Every structure is written in structure tokens, then in C-alpha cells.
Amino acid sequence: MIFADKIIEERKKNGWSQEELADMLGVFRQAAFAGILRLLINKD
């Protein structure tokens, strides 16, 4: 399991929305989603 998958799994397990996760990380929701998307695309 790659890091992006773990983030998504934990977010869903804890019932956090993308916006809530972004708030916890101190970034905008779009920035959090874009970062996870980049990790998923580059998972070789």
C-alpha cells in the first residue's frame, strides 16, 4: 500500500471529509486533493 492509499484509507476510516483533512494539514481542500492525486499517479 502506498502513502496516498494510506491517507485515503485513514480519512475514510475516521469519517473525515477532504475539507476536514485539509484543515488538519493547514492547506486548501484542492491542494490536499492535488497532492494525493500526484502520489497516486506516480505510484510505480
N, C-alpha and C positions, 0 to 999 in steps of 0.2 A: 504494500500500500504506500502510495506516495504522499508527500506532505499535504498537497491540495485535497486529496481524498480524506485525509485525517481531519482537516479543517471542516470540510463539508459534513463529515460524519458527526463530529463533535457539535457543530452548530445545530444539526437536526436533532441529535440526542438530547440536547439541552433546551430545545424549543426556541432557539434564538432566530430572529429574522436576520436577513443580510444587513439591515439597517442597525439592529442591535449589536451585531458583531462589529460592524464598522465603528459604532460609537465606542465600544470597548477598546478598539485598536486606535481610536483617535483619528480616523480617516472618514472620508465620504463613502457612502454605500457603493457608488460607482467605482471608486478606487479599489475598494476591497474586492469587488466582483472582478474587476480587470486583473488584479494581481492573482487571484485564484485561477482565472481563465488562462493567464500566461503560464502558470505552473502546470495546468492540465495539458495545454498544447505542447509544452516542451518535455513531457514525461517519457523519456526514452528508456 
